[in-house]
């Protein structure tokens, strides 16, 4: 399986390029290259991260995972596995959070919208799509739309994760 990893210098370059395009958002790129502590995994596409003295909810940009059981929704096929994968990747880790110049700073529920990278360069959003734990979620234009769509297509063809016979998403 192809690992999606970039060298640290590449991650920092991506941060600089993305932040250069969105400087009008007050201060949200002021800490380019800063690592943030993951404090909680909410589900397969949402985490809590400590930023300064505050814990922020971060929605991974460009992806969507099946729901886990909660007061508002029933568990969907592969939701539990997506959350477990997110825990495996991010539990107690420090991450880079990258905004996208084509996307808003926050989503409709007030969560930060970000790409998430590990210090070793692993692009978490892309990794989840590539391995079949997440859908490419195109609700509006974003920087990695084509890339995520291509990863999703490959995961479907390989019948990985949520695209397997276990679930009925592949139709």
C-alpha positions as CSV (number, residue, x, y, z in Angstrom):
1,X,0.0,0.0,0.0
2,X,1.4,3.4,-0.9
3,X,2.1,5.5,2.1
4,X,1.3,9.2,1.6
5,X,4.2,10.9,3.3
6,X,6.0,14.1,2.6
7,X,9.3,15.2,4.0
8,X,9.0,17.8,6.8
9,X,10.4,20.5,4.5
10,X,7.6,19.7,2.0
11,X,5.0,20.0,4.7
12,X,6.4,23.4,5.8
13,X,6.4,24.6,2.2
14,X,2.7,23.6,1.8
15,X,1.9,25.5,5.0
16,X,3.7,28.6,3.7
17,X,2.0,28.4,0.3
18,X,-1.5,27.8,1.7
19,X,-1.1,30.5,4.3
20,X,0.2,33.0,1.7
21,X,-3.1,32.7,-0.1
22,X,-5.3,33.3,2.9
23,X,-3.6,35.9,4.9
24,X,-6.8,37.9,5.3
25,X,-8.0,35.4,7.9
26,X,-6.9,37.1,11.1
27,X,-3.9,35.4,12.5
28,X,-4.8,31.8,11.6
29,X,-1.6,31.3,9.8
30,X,0.5,33.3,12.2
31,X,2.0,30.0,13.7
32,X,3.2,28.5,10.4
33,X,4.9,25.1,11.1
34,X,3.6,24.9,14.6
35,X,2.6,21.4,16.0
36,X,-0.6,21.1,18.0
37,X,-1.5,18.3,20.5
38,X,-4.4,16.0,19.6
39,X,-6.5,15.7,22.8
40,X,-9.5,13.7,21.6
41,X,-10.7,11.7,18.6
42,X,-14.4,12.4,18.1
43,X,-15.0,10.2,15.1
44,X,-13.3,9.3,11.8
45,X,-13.2,12.9,10.5
46,X,-13.3,15.1,13.6
47,X,-10.7,15.6,16.3
48,X,-10.0,18.0,19.2
49,X,-6.7,19.8,19.3
50,X,-5.2,22.1,21.8
51,X,-4.4,25.4,20.3
52,X,-2.9,27.8,22.8
53,X,-5.0,27.6,26.0
54,X,-8.1,26.5,24.1
55,X,-9.3,23.1,22.7
56,X,-10.6,23.5,19.2
57,X,-12.7,21.0,17.2
58,X,-11.1,20.3,13.9
59,X,-13.0,18.8,10.9
60,X,-10.6,17.2,8.4
61,X,-11.1,19.0,5.2
62,X,-12.2,17.2,2.0
63,X,-13.2,13.9,3.6
64,X,-16.2,12.4,5.2
65,X,-16.4,9.2,7.2
66,X,-19.4,7.0,8.0
67,X,-21.2,8.1,11.3
68,X,-20.6,6.4,14.6
69,X,-23.6,6.0,16.9
70,X,-24.5,9.2,18.6
71,X,-27.7,10.9,20.0
72,X,-28.5,12.2,16.5
73,X,-27.5,9.4,14.2
74,X,-27.4,5.7,14.0
75,X,-24.0,4.0,13.3
76,X,-23.3,3.6,9.6
77,X,-21.3,0.8,8.1
78,X,-17.6,1.3,8.7
79,X,-18.0,4.3,11.1
80,X,-16.5,2.4,14.0
81,X,-13.6,1.2,11.9
82,X,-12.9,4.8,10.7
83,X,-12.9,6.1,14.2
84,X,-10.5,3.3,15.3
85,X,-8.2,4.1,12.4
86,X,-8.2,7.8,13.4
87,X,-7.3,6.8,16.9
88,X,-4.5,4.5,15.7
89,X,-3.1,7.3,13.6
90,X,-3.6,10.4,15.9
91,X,-4.1,9.3,19.5
92,X,-1.8,11.4,21.7
93,X,0.1,12.8,18.7
94,X,1.1,16.2,17.7
95,X,0.0,17.5,14.3
96,X,0.3,20.3,11.8
97,X,-3.0,21.9,10.8
98,X,-3.1,23.4,7.4
99,X,-6.0,25.6,6.1
100,X,-7.0,25.7,2.5
101,X,-7.1,29.0,0.6
102,X,-10.2,27.8,-1.3
103,X,-12.2,26.8,1.8
104,X,-13.6,28.8,4.7
105,X,-11.7,28.9,8.0
106,X,-14.7,27.2,9.8
107,X,-17.5,25.0,8.7
108,X,-21.2,25.5,9.3
109,X,-20.9,24.0,12.8
110,X,-18.1,26.4,13.8
111,X,-15.4,23.7,13.6
112,X,-11.9,24.6,12.1
113,X,-11.6,23.1,8.6
114,X,-8.0,21.7,8.2
115,X,-5.7,19.3,6.4
116,X,-3.9,17.3,9.1
117,X,-0.2,16.2,8.8
118,X,1.9,14.2,11.2
119,X,5.5,15.4,11.8
120,X,6.8,12.6,9.6
121,X,4.8,14.1,6.7
122,X,1.9,11.6,6.7
123,X,-1.1,13.4,5.1
124,X,-3.9,12.1,7.3
125,X,-6.9,13.2,5.2
126,X,-5.4,11.6,2.1
127,X,-4.4,8.4,4.0
128,X,-7.9,7.8,5.2
129,X,-9.4,8.1,1.7
130,X,-6.6,6.0,0.2
131,X,-7.2,3.2,2.6
132,X,-10.9,3.2,2.3
133,X,-11.8,4.7,5.7
134,X,-13.2,7.9,4.3
135,X,-15.1,9.3,1.3
136,X,-13.7,12.2,-0.7
137,X,-16.2,14.9,0.4
138,X,-16.7,17.6,-2.2
139,X,-19.2,20.0,-0.9
140,X,-17.3,23.0,-2.2
141,X,-14.0,23.6,-4.1
142,X,-10.8,22.8,-2.2
143,X,-7.1,22.4,-3.0
144,X,-6.9,18.6,-3.1
145,X,-10.3,17.8,-4.8
146,X,-8.9,15.9,-7.7
147,X,-6.3,14.1,-5.6
148,X,-8.8,12.9,-3.1
149,X,-11.2,11.9,-5.9
150,X,-8.4,9.9,-7.5
151,X,-7.6,8.2,-4.2
152,X,-11.2,7.3,-3.7
153,X,-11.5,5.8,-7.1
154,X,-8.5,3.6,-6.4
155,X,-9.9,2.5,-3.1
156,X,-13.2,1.6,-4.8
157,X,-11.4,-0.4,-7.4
158,X,-9.5,-2.3,-4.8
159,X,-12.6,-2.6,-2.6
160,X,-10.8,-1.4,0.4
161,X,-12.5,-0.6,3.7
162,X,-15.9,1.0,3.3
163,X,-15.9,0.0,-0.4
164,X,-15.7,-3.7,0.6
165,X,-18.5,-6.2,0.4
166,X,-19.2,-5.5,4.1
167,X,-20.9,-2.2,3.2
168,X,-23.2,-1.2,0.4
169,X,-21.5,2.1,-0.6
170,X,-20.0,0.6,-3.8
171,X,-23.0,0.8,-6.1
